Amino acid sequence: MAKRRTALSIRKNGCGCGCGCFHGILSLILSLVIIAAVVLTVREAFYQYTYPVKYASYVEDASAELGVPETLIYATIQVESHFDPEARSEVGARGLMQITEETFEWLRTKETFGSPNLTFADLDKPDIAINYGTYFLKLLLEEFDGDVPTAMAAYHAGRGSVHSWLEQAKYSSNGQTLDEIPKDDTAFYVQKIERAMGVYEKRLKEQAQENENVHRLRVNFARFVDAYVVPLLDNLFDKIGERFGNKLQALTFLVGAGR
């Protein structure tokens, strides 16, 4: 009668085929876990470099004040300057959101941010650049019926060019938003903006979830301390206090014992 093999013996010795199946499967699982961890780490490092979340307080304030989505502000900075506050373009645009001097002066006639003595050179300062750039985005969105692709086409090619395209039925069916962008580099620019907005929407949601998880962890830890640690310490001090006369003497005793 053949001897029955138990599950324990199989786990210890393998399946009996001499191939070490159990250890092979375990090694495979471990390898997959390591590969997954490496991929996730590389992915996060890639996004941190390519789509960073910098100047968050300035972006949040400008978004709240002017009603422009944070994702659009971040995307514009990412595409225009890759978060270099001293970036310069061939046409003389400067700062995080690459505002030209002509646009800067035009915006100054619409709204003043901060001191009236600001100059074009002040756009090298992140907070000022973000304020002016976001205000420009706000005006473009209002001008082009809230349509992001049309507004960003104007950000890149100029408002005059976009209005010219809107007058042509082959590019716009309603005269307010573009169905097609005839200029290739502007069309590619708008695609990059939309792609970056998608990435930032996901990143900001993940960041908000992480912040919520950290907050929840802190709250739960505080509750644990209040419910268990504090009563335990009170009880400990009470017992030691019975010996030394009061809790202050007990605390002094404990501090001295820990030295």
Long-range contacts (C-beta under 8 A, 24 or more apart in sequence): 47-199, 47-203, 50-78, 51-78, 51-196, 51-199, 51-200, 51-203, 52-78, 52-83, 53-200, 53-203, 53-204, 53-207, 54-83, 55-83, 55-96, 55-126, 55-127, 55-130, 58-126, 58-127, 58-130, 58-131, 59-130, 62-130, 62-131, 62-134, 62-135, 63-134, 66-134, 66-135, 66-137, 66-138, 67-138, 68-134, 68-137, 68-138, 68-141, 69-197, 70-200, 70-204, 71-197, 71-200, 71-201, 71-204, 72-137, 72-148, 72-193, 72-197, 73-130, 73-133, 73-134, 73-137, 74-196, 74-197, 74-200, 74-204, 75-193, 75-194, 75-196, 75-197, 75-200, 76-133, 76-137, 76-152, 76-155, 76-193, 77-130, 77-133, 78-196, 78-200, 79-189, 79-192, 79-193, 79-196, 85-124, 85-125, 85-126, 85-129, 86-124, 94-120, 94-121, 94-123, 94-124, 95-123, 95-124, 95-125, 95-128, 95-129, 95-132, 95-133, 96-126, 96-129, 96-130, 96-133, 97-129, 97-130, 97-132, 97-133, 97-134, 97-136, 98-133, 99-123, 99-129, 99-132, 99-133, 99-136, 103-136, 104-132, 107-132, 107-135, 107-136, 107-139, 110-135, 110-139, 111-135, 144-176, 144-177, 145-176, 145-177, 147-176, 147-177, 147-178, 148-193, 148-194, 148-197, 149-177, 149-178, 149-181, 149-190, 149-194, 150-176, 150-177, 150-178, 152-189, 152-190, 152-193, 153-178, 153-181, 153-186, 153-187, 153-189, 153-190, 156-185, 156-186, 156-189, 156-190, 157-183, 157-186, 161-186
